[in-house]
């Protein structure tokens, strides 16, 4: 599997299949298996059996195999990145396909290396109690199409570290890269510990409601997250849900616009805006708004967009037509609502692929649809504010709260504002960066449960207190 061709051959379906097309040009990438509920039942049976011996290995031996799995990802990094670029659309370079595959290996290693010690809850004259974490059993990992390889590993790595087996259900838009990266790690892991089921919504619904599944990890839309909550209720499954976001950034009047422009750009437009915790609403004090918008637009104008396999590009297409239509509709509503298009806003409909130009819309009212609805694409609304209290109220005025950011030359002031924002993570003078040891999760309807670090490991175990 050291070339793209050999990797595709290794995951080629033997039964029913469907075509996966490149969102940049419409060309066939490869065929993918169409699994059924019967296939799911077989995978769950195999996982249930494999989990017992996997759990019995203990943390040290599991971690050693996970380190080898990370090595395997790195050994196949280039063909994996090439496949990811073709299927998802993201460019090879910049914080994109090669970056994502590298991140998958790094998160596998971090989950393997993070210590999880037995906790002494009390040890005095009143008694002695300790708390440990035991495996849940079989975990369902249901992932999205925007960062399919890395988020799969975010779900799989802590699950298997804690002694669980995993059934992975990729997005119907990006099943190839998920199948491939699981194939790679399974050159090291025992059979049945991690498996992929590539099916439709019926398969996904069966997975989230199946009595043999002890936990569901899901990254995706709030609407689908709510459906998973409902379908998992009868069996009282544990859930970690990382759902939609509409992240706000508040720029205070003391910043240097030129100094923050590059970080603002990548906070908003990484992965062509297709990131749950991307900067999606920018609130800028009116005294510096002209300068901030000008400097941000100047940076954005230098970023080449095109087919991902072109080594020069750092922005790619939207992954699918449905998402393209959402972005295009929201930008049109911004125009009709009096927004000033500073950059982009007029897609070339004659070109192949789902390319929407990098777009910045200034002077919008806060109630405009482009501000209030998560666009999940390369269109950033800018809302000018006079009063900081108003900006904070606007930032908190949506029903989701995944991330937020505050931009200021005064770190103390920035932290004061950050503490008042209703979001799972608030960044200071950056936006969207994650770290394998820093817990990550959402507030409000952006979901619940934490990923990464010690807290992420605990979320994949059943706590047991031994008292006495």
LUMMI-277049 format. One record per residue: residue in three letters; x, y, z of N, C-alpha, C, O in turn. Coordinates in steps of 0.2 Angstrom, whole numbers, plus 5000, padded with zeros to 4 digits. Example, Ala and Ser with C-alpha at 12.3 -4.5 7.8 and 13.67 -1.06 7.14 Angstrom:
REM residues 2
ALA506649725039506249785039506649845039507149835042 SER506449895035506849955036506450005039506750065040 
This chain:
REM residues 468
UNK500449945000500050005000500450065000500250115003 UNK501050064997501550124997501350174991501750224991 UNK500850154987500650204982499950214982499550174985 UNK499650264979498950274979498550214976498050194978 UNK498850194970498550134967498550074971498050034971 UNK499050054975499049994979498650004985498249954987 UNK498550064987498050084993497350074991496950044994 UNK497250094985496550084982496350014981495849994982 UNK496849984978496749904977496649874984496249824984 UNK496949894989496849854995496149864998495949825002 UNK495849924996495149934999494649924994494049944995 UNK494749904988494249894983493749844985493849794988 UNK493149864984492549824986492449754982492649754976 UNK492249704985492149644982491449634980491249584976 UNK490949664983490249664982489949724979490249754975 UNK489349744981489049804979489449864981489749864986 UNK489349914976489849964977489450034973488950024970 UNK489750084975489550154972490150194970490650184973 UNK490050244966490650284964490750344969490250374972 UNK491350364970491550424974491950464969492350444966 UNK491650524968491950574963492350634967492150654973 UNK492850654963493250714966492850774966492550794960 UNK492750814971492350874971492650924968492350984966 UNK493250924966493650974962493550974955493551024951 UNK493350914952493350904945492750854943492650844937 UNK492450814947491950774945492250704943491850664941 UNK492850694943493150634941493050574946493050594952 UNK493050514943493050454948493650454952494150444949 UNK493550444958494150434963494250354963494750324962 UNK493650324965493650244966492950224968492550274969 UNK492850164968492250134970492250114978492850094980 UNK491750124981491750104988491150054990490650054986 UNK491250014994490749954996490149994999490150045002 UNK489649954997488949975000488749925005488449875003 UNK488849935011488749885016488049895019487649945018 UNK487749835021487049835023487049825031487549815034 UNK486449815033486349805041486549735042486849725048 UNK486549685038486749625039487549625040487849595044 UNK487849665036488649675036488749705043489249685046 UNK488349755045488449785052488449725057488849725062 UNK487949685057487849635062488449585062488649575068 UNK488749575057489349535057489949565060490349535064 UNK489949635058490549675061490449675069490949675072 UNK489849685071489749695078489949635082490149635087 UNK489749575079489849505082490649495082490849475087 UNK490949515077491749505077492049555082492449535086 UNK491749615083492049665087491949645094492349655099 UNK491349615096491149595103491649535105491849535111 UNK491749495100492249445102492949465103493249445107 UNK493149505098493849535098493949575105494549585107 UNK493449615107493549665112493749625119494149655123 UNK493549565120493749535126494449525127494749535132 UNK494749495122495549485122495949555121496449555124 UNK495649595118495949665117496049695124496549725126 UNK495449695128495449725134495949695139496249725143 UNK495949625138496349585143497149605142497549585146 UNK497349635136498049645135498249695140498849695142 UNK497849745143498049795147498349855144498449855138 UNK498349915147498549975144499249975141499350005135 UNK499749945144500449945141500449915135500749945130 UNK500149855134500249815128499849855122499949855116 UNK499249875124498849915119499149975117499149985111 UNK499450005121499850075119500350055115500550095110 UNK500750005116501349985112501049965104501349985100 UNK500549935104500249925097499949985094500049995088 UNK499750025098499450095095500050135092500050165087 UNK500650135096501250165093501450135087501650175082 UNK501350075086501550045079501050065074501150065068 UNK500350065076499850095072500050165069499950175063 UNK500250205074500450275072501050275067501050305062 UNK501550225068502050215063501850195056502050215051 UNK501350155056501050125050500650185046500750195040 UNK500350235050500050285047500550335043500550355038 UNK501150345047501650385044501950355038502150385033 UNK502050285038502350245033501950255027502250245021 UNK501250265027500850265022500550335021500050345017 UNK500950385024500650455024500550485017499950515016 UNK500950475012500850515006500250485002499850524999 UNK500250415001499650394997498950405001498450414998 UNK498950405008498350425012498250495010497650515009 UNK498750545010498550615009498350625002497850665000 UNK498650584997498350594990497650574989497250604986 UNK497450514993496750494993496350544996495750564993 UNK496550575002496150625005496050685001495450705001 UNK496550704998496450764993495950754988495550794986 UNK495950694985495550684979494850674981494350694978 UNK494750634987494050624989493750684993493150694991 UNK494050714997493750765001493850834997493450874998 UNK494350844993494450904990495050944992495250994989 UNK495250934999495750985002496350974998496550924996 UNK496751034998497451034995497950984999497850975005 UNK498450964995498950924999499350975004499450945009 UNK499451035002499851075006499451125010498851135010 UNK499851165015499551205019499251165025499451105026 UNK498751185029498451145034497951105032497351115033 UNK498151055027497651025024497750945024497850915029 UNK497850915018497850845018498450815021498450765025 UNK499050835019499650805023499650825030499850785034 UNK499450885032499350905039498850855042499050835048 UNK498350845039497850795042498050725044497950705049 UNK498450705039498750635040499250635046499250585050 UNK499650685046500150695051499750695058500050675063 UNK499250735058498850745064498550675066498550665072 UNK498350635062498050575064498550525067498450495072 UNK499150525065499750495068499850525075499950485080 UNK499950585075500050625082499550605087499750595093 UNK498950605085498350595090498350525092498250505098 UNK498550475088498650405090499150395095499050365100 UNK499750425094500250425099500050455105500250435111 UNK499750515105499550545111499050505115499150505121 UNK498550475112498150435116498450375119498350355124 UNK498950345115499350295118499750315124499850265128 UNK500050375124500550395129500250425135500650435140 UNK499650455134499350485140499250445146498850395145 UNK499550455152499450415158498750425160498450475160 UNK498450365163497850365166497950325173497850265173 UNK498050365178498150335184497550315188497050345188 UNK497550265192497050255197496950315202497450335205 UNK496350335203496250395207496050375214495650335215 UNK496450395219496250385226495850445228495950505229 UNK495150425229494650475231494650495238494650555239 UNK494850445242494850465249495350415253495250355251 UNK495750435257496150385261496350425267496950455268 UNK495950415272496050445279495650405284495450345282 UNK495550425290495250385295494450375293494250325296 UNK494250405289493550395287493450335282492950315281 UNK493950315279493950265274494450265268494850315268 UNK494450225264494850215258494450205252494050155252 UNK494550245246494150225240494550245234494850305234 UNK494550205229494950225223494450215217493950185217 UNK494650255212494250245206494650235200495150265199 UNK494450185196494750165190494250165184493650175185 UNK494450155178494050155172494150085168494650065166 UNK493550055167493549995164493250005157492850055156 UNK493349955152493149965145492349965145492049935149 UNK492150005140491350005139491149945135490649915137 UNK491549925130491349865126491449885119492049885117 UNK490949895115491049905108490749985107490249995109 UNK491150025104491050095103490850105095491150075091 UNK490350145094490150165087490550235086490450275090 UNK490950245081491250305079490950325073491050295067 UNK490550385073490150405067490450475065490450525069 UNK490850475060491250535058490950575052490450565049 UNK491250635051491050685046491450685040491950645040 UNK491350725035491650725029492150785029492550785024 UNK492250825034492650885033493450865035493850885031 UNK493550835040494150805043494150735044494250705049 UNK493950695039493750625040494350575043494150535047 UNK494950585041495450545043495650565050495650515054 UNK495750625052495950645058495450635063495550605069 UNK494750655062494250645067494150565068493950545073 UNK494250525063494150455064494650435069494450395074 UNK495250455069495750435074495650465081495750435086 UNK495350525081495150555087494650515091494650515097 UNK494250485087493750435090494050365091493850335097 UNK494350345087494650275087495150265093495150225097 UNK495650315093496250305097496050305105496350255108 UNK495650345107495550345114495150275116495150245121 UNK494650265111494250205112494650135113494550105117 UNK495150125108495550065109496050065114496150015117 UNK496250125116496750135122496350105128496750075132 UNK495750125129495350105135495150035135494750015139 UNK495249995129495149925129494449905125494249855126 UNK494149955122493549945118493749925111494349935108 UNK493249895108493249885100492849935097492449965101 UNK492949955091492650005087492349985081492649955077 UNK491750005080491450005073491450075070491050115073 UNK491750085065491750155062491250165056491250125051 UNK490850215056490450225051490550295048490450345051 UNK490950295042491150365039490550395036490050365034 UNK490650465035490150495031490050465024490550435021 UNK489450465021489350445014489750485009489850455003 UNK490050545011490450585006491150565006491450575001 UNK491450535011492150525012492250455015492650455020 UNK492050405012492150335015492850305013493050265017 UNK493150325008493750295005494350305010494650265012 UNK494450375012494950385016494950355023495450335026 UNK494350345026494150315032494350245031494650215036 UNK494050215026494250145025494950125024495250075027 UNK495250175021496050165020496450175026496850135028 UNK496250225030496650235036496550175041496950155045 UNK495950145042495750095046496150025043496449985047 UNK496150025037496549965033497249975036497649915037 UNK497550035036498250035037498350025045498849985046 UNK497950045049498150025056497949955058498249925063 UNK497549925054497349855055497949805052497949745053 UNK498449835049499049795048499449785054499849735055 UNK499249815060499549805066499149785072499349745076 UNK498449805072498049785077497749725076497649695070 UNK497549685081497149625080496549625076496149675076 UNK496349575073495749575069495149585073495049555078 UNK494649625070494049635074494049695079493449715081 UNK494649725081494649775086494349845082493949875086 UNK494549855076494249915073494049895066494449865062 UNK493449905064493149895058492749945055492549995059 UNK492649945048492250005045491649975042491649925039 UNK491150005043490449995039490350055035490150105038 UNK490350045028490150105024489450095021489350055016 UNK489050125024488350115022487950185022488250235023 UNK487250175021486850235021486550255028486850225033 UNK486050295028485750315034485450255038485450255044 UNK485150205035484850155038485350115042485250095048 UNK485950105039486550075043486750115049486850095054 UNK486750185048486950225054486450225059486650225065 UNK485750225057485250215062485250155066485150155072 UNK485450095062485450035066486050035071486050005076 UNK486650065069487250065073487050105079487250075085 UNK486750165079486650205085486150175090486150195095 UNK485750125087485250105091485350025094484950005097 UNK485950005091486049925092486149915099486549955103 UNK485849865102485949845109486649825111486849835117 UNK487049805106487749785108488249845108488849835110 UNK488049905106488449965106488349995113487850015115 UNK488950005116488950035123489050115123488850145127 UNK489350135117489450215117489450235110489650195105 UNK489150295108489250325102489650385102489450425106 UNK490150395098490450455097490250485090490350445085 UNK490050545090489850575084490050645083490050685088 UNK490350655077490450725075490050745069490150705064 UNK489650795069489250815064488750865066488850905070 UNK488250865062487750915063487350905069487250855072 UNK487050965072486650965078486050925076485750885081 UNK485750925070485150895069485250815069484850775072 UNK485750795066485950725067486150695074485950645076 UNK486450745077486650725084485950715088485950675093 UNK485450755087484850745091484550685089484250645093 UNK484550665083484250595081484650535084484350495086 UNK485350545085485650495088485450495096485450435098 UNK485350545099485150545106484450505106484450465111 UNK484050525102483350485102483450415101483150375104 UNK483850395096483950325094484350285099484250225100 UNK484750315103485150285108484850275115485050245119 UNK484250315116483950325122483750255125483750245131 UNK483450215121483150145124483650105127483550065132 UNK484250105125484750065127485250105132485750085134 UNK485150165133485450215138486250215136486650205141 UNK486350225130487050225128487450285130487150345131 UNK488050285132488450335133488650375126488650345121 UNK488650445127488750485121489250535121489350565127 UNK489650545116490050605115489850635109489950605104 UNK489650695109489350725103489650795102489650835106 UNK490050795096490350865094489950885088490050865083 UNK489450935090488950955085489151025081489751045082 UNK488651055079488751115075489051165079488951175085 UNK489351215076489551275079489451335074489351335068 UNK489451395078489451455074489851505077489651555080 UNK490451495077490951525082491051595080491151625075 UNK491051635086491151705085491851725087492151695092 UNK492051785084492651815086492551885088492251915084 UNK492851915093492751985095493452015095493851995098 UNK493452065090494052105090494052165094493552215092 UNK494452175099494452235103494852295099495252285095 UNK494652355101494952415097495752425098495952465095 UNK496052385102496752395104497252355099497852355100 UNK496952315095497352265091497752305085497552365083 UNK498252275083498652295077498252255071498452195070 UNK497852285067497552245062498052205057497852145055 UNK498552235055499052195051499352135054499452085051 UNK499452145061499752085065499252025065499551965066 UNK498652035066498151985067497851955061497551905061 UNK497951985055497651975049497751895047497251865045 UNK498351875047498451805045498151755049497851705047 UNK498151765056497851715060497051725060496751675060 UNK496851785059496051785057495951745051495451715051 UNK496351755046496151715040496151645041495651615039 UNK496651615044496651545045496151515050495851465049 UNK495951565055495451545059494751535056494351495058 UNK494651575051494051575047494051525041493551495040 UNK494551525038494551495031494951425031495051395025 UNK495251405036495551335036495051285033494451285035 UNK495351245029494951185026494351225022493851195022 UNK494551275019494051315015493351325019492851325017 UNK493451345026492951355030492551295033492051305036 UNK492751235031492351175032492651145039492851095038 UNK492551185044492851155050492351175056492051235056 UNK492151135060491651145065491851205070491351245071 UNK492451205072492651265076493051315072493551345075 UNK492851335066493151385062492751455065492251455067 UNK493151505064492851575065492351585060492451595054 UNK491651595062491151605057490751665058490351685053 UNK490951705063490651775064491151815067491451805072 UNK491251875064491851915066491551985068491252025064 UNK491551995075491352065077491952105078492352095082 UNK491952165075492552215075492252285078491752305075 UNK492652305082492552375084492552425079492952425075 UNK492052465078491952515073492552555072492652585066 UNK492952575077493552615076494052585072494452625069 UNK494152525072494652485068494452445062494752405059 UNK493752445061493452395057493752405050493852355046 UNK493752465047494052475040494752445040494852405035 UNK495152455044495852425044495852355045496252315041 UNK495452325049495452255050495252215044495552165041 UNK494652245041494352215035494852215029494952175025 UNK495152275028495652285023496252235023496452205018 UNK496552235029497152185030496952115029497352075027 UNK496352095032496152025031495952015024496151955021 UNK495652055020495552045013496252035009496252005004 UNK496652075011497352075008497652005009497951985004 UNK497651985015497951915016497551865012497851825008 UNK496851865012496451815009496551815001496551764998 UNK496651874998496751884991497351844988497451834983 UNK497851834993498451794991498451724991498951684989 UNK497851694994497851624995497551584989496951594987 UNK497951544985497751514979497251454981497351414985 UNK496651454977496151404977496151364971496151394965 UNK496051304971496051254966496051184967495951164973 UNK496151144962496151074964496751054969497251084969 UNK496551004973496950994979497650964977498150964981 UNK497650924971498250894969498750944966499350924965 UNK498551004965499051054963499451074969499151104974 UNK500051064969500551084975500451154977500651174983 UNK500251204973500251274974499651294978499651344981 UNK499151254978498451274981498451264989498751214991 UNK498151314992498051304999497251305001497051285007 UNK496851314996496151314997495851274992496051274986 UNK495351234993495051184989494251204988494051254990 UNK493951154985493251164984492851144990493151114995 UNK492251164990491751134995491651064993491751044987 UNK491551024998491550944997491050924993491050864990 UNK490450954994489850924990489350984988489451034990 UNK488950964983488451014980488051044986487851104985 UNK487751004990487351024995487651084999487351135001 UNK488251075001488651125005488751185001488751245003 UNK488951174995489051234990488351274990488451334990 UNK487851244989487151284988487051314995486751374995 UNK487151295001487051325007487451395007487251445009 UNK488151385006488551445006488351495001488251555002 UNK488151474995487951524990487351554992487251614991 UNK486851524994486251554997486351605002486051655002 UNK486751585007486851635013487251695010487051755013 UNK487651695006487951755003487451794999487551855000 UNK487051764995486551804992486051844997485951894996 UNK485951805002485551845007485951895011485651945013 UNK486551885011486951945014486952005010486952065012 UNK487051995003487052044998486352084998486352144999 UNK485852044998485152074999485052115005484652155005 UNK485352085010485252125017485752185018485752205023 UNK486052205013486452265013487152255015487552305016 UNK487452195015488152185016488552205010488352205005 UNK489152225012489652255007490152195006490552175010 UNK490152175000490552114998491252144997491352184992 UNK491752135001492452155000492852114996493252134993 UNK492752044996493052004992492651944990492251924994 UNK492751924984492351864982491551874981491451924979 UNK491151824982490451834982490151814975489551814975 UNK490551804970490351794963490651734960491151734957 UNK490351674962490751614959490651604952490251624949 UNK491151574949491251554942490851494941491151434942 UNK490251494939489851434938489951394932489751344931 UNK490451424928490651384922491151334923491251284920 UNK491551334929492051294931491851224934491251224937 UNK492251174933492051114936492251114943492651154946 UNK491851074947492051074954491551124958491251164955 UNK491551114965491151154969491551204972491651214978 UNK491851244968492251304971491851364972491451384968 UNK491851384978491551454980492151494982492551474986 UNK492151554979492751594980492851624988492251624991 UNK493451634990493451664997493151724997493251774993 UNK492651735002492151785002492151825009492151785014 UNK492251885009492151925015491651975014491652015009 UNK491151975019490552025018490552065024490452045030 UNK490652135023490652185029490052215030489552215025 UNK489952255035489452295037488752265037488252285035 UNK488752205040488152165040487752175047488052195052 UNK487152175047486752175053486752105056486852055053 UNK486752105063486852045066486351995065486451935066 UNK485752015063485151965062485151935055484751905053 UNK485651955051485751925044485851855044486151825049 UNK485551815039485651745039486351715039486551665042 UNK486751755036487451735035487851735042488351705043 UNK487551785046487851785053487551735058487851705062 UNK486851725057486551685062486551605060486451565065 UNK486651595054486651525052487351495050487751535047 UNK487551445053488251415051488351405044487951365041 UNK488851435041488851435034489351375032489251345026 UNK489851355036490251295034490551305027490551255023 UNK490851355026491151375020491551435020491551465025 UNK491851455014492351515014491951585013492151615008 UNK491551595018491151655017491151685024490751655029 UNK491451735026491551765033491151835033491251875030 UNK490651835038490251895039490651945044490851915049 UNK490652005043490952055048490352095050490052135046 UNK490352105057489852145060490152195064490652175068 UNK490052255063490352315067489952325073489352325073 UNK490352335079490052355085490352415088490952435087 UNK489952455092490152515096490252495103490752525106 UNK489852455106489852445113490052365114489752325111 UNK490552355118490752285119490252245122490152185121 UNK489852275127489252235129488852205124488552155124 UNK488652245119488252225113488652175109488252125107 UNK489252175108489652125105489552055109489452005105 UNK489652055115489651995119488951965119488851905118 UNK488452015119487751985119487651955112487351905111 UNK487851985106487751955100488151885099487851845097 UNK488751885102489151825102488851765105488851715103 UNK488451785111488151735114487451715112487051675115 UNK487251755107486551755105486251695100485751705097 UNK486651645100486451585096486451525100486651525106 UNK486151475098485951415102486551365102486451305105 UNK487151375099487651335099488251375102488251435103 UNK488751335104489351365108489951315108490151295113 UNK490251305102490751265101491451295103491751285108 UNK491551355099492151395101492051465100491551485098 UNK492551505102492451575101493151605102493651565104 UNK493251665100493951695101493851775103493451805101 UNK494451795106494451865108495151885105495651855106 UNK495151945102495751975099495952045102495552085102 UNK496552045106496652105109497452105111497752055111 UNK497752165112498452175114498452165121499052165124 UNK497952165125497952165132497652095134497052085134 UNK498152055136497951985138497451975143496951935143 UNK497552025148497052015154496352035152495852005154 UNK496252095148495652115146495352055141494752045142 UNK495752025137495451975133495251915137494651885135 UNK495551895142495351845146494651855150494251815151 UNK494551925152493951945155493351935150492851915152 UNK493451955144492951945139492851875138492251855137 UNK493351835137493351765136492851725141492451685139 UNK492951745147492651715152491851725152491451685155 UNK491651775148490951795148490651755141490051765140 UNK491051725137490751695131490551625132490851585136 UNK489951605129489651545130489951495125489551485120 UNK490451465126490851415122491251365125491551385131 UNK491351315122491751255126492451275126492851265131 UNK492751315121493451335120493351405118493051425113 UNK493751455121493851515119494651525118495051525123 UNK494851545112495551565111495651635111495251675110 UNK496251655113496551725113496951735108497551705107 UNK496851775103497251795097497451745093497951735090 UNK496951695092496951635087496251605088495851625091 UNK496151565083495551525083495551455080495851455074 UNK495351405084495251345081495751295082495651235081 UNK496351315085496851265086496751215092496451235097 UNK496851155090496751105095497351065097497851065093 UNK497451035103498051005105497750935108497250935112 UNK498150885107497950815109497950805117497650755119 UNK498150855121498150845128497650905131497550895137 UNK497350945127496950995130496150975128496050965122 UNK495750965133495050945132494750985127494851045127 UNK494250955123493950995118493150965118493050905118 UNK492751015119492050995118491551065118491851115118 UNK490951055117490551105116490051125121489951085126 UNK489751185121489251205126488551215122488551215116 UNK488051225125487351225122487251175117487351115119 UNK486951185112486751135107487351115102487251085097 UNK487951135104488551105101488751035104489351015102 UNK488351015108488550945110488750935117488750985121 UNK488950875119489250865126489750805126489750765122 UNK490150805132490650765132491350795130491250845126 UNK491850775132492550795131492950745127492850685128 UNK493350775123493850735119494550755121494650815123 UNK495050715120495750735120495950725128495650745132 UNK496650705128496950705135496650655139496250615137 UNK496750665146496550625151495750625151495450565152 UNK495450675150494750685150494450645145493850605145 UNK494750645139494550605133494550535134494150495132 UNK495050505138495150435139494650415144494250365143 UNK494450455149493950445154493250435151492850395153 UNK493150475146492550475142492450405139491850385137 UNK492950365138492850305134492950245139493050185137 UNK492850255145492850205150492250215155491850265155 UNK492150155159491550155164491950165170492350125173 UNK491850215174492150225181491850175186491250165186 UNK492350155189492150105195492550125201493150135201 UNK492150135206492450155213492450095217491950055218 UNK493050075220493150025225493150055232493650085233 UNK492750045236492650075242492750025248492349985249 UNK493350035251493549995257494149965256494349925261 
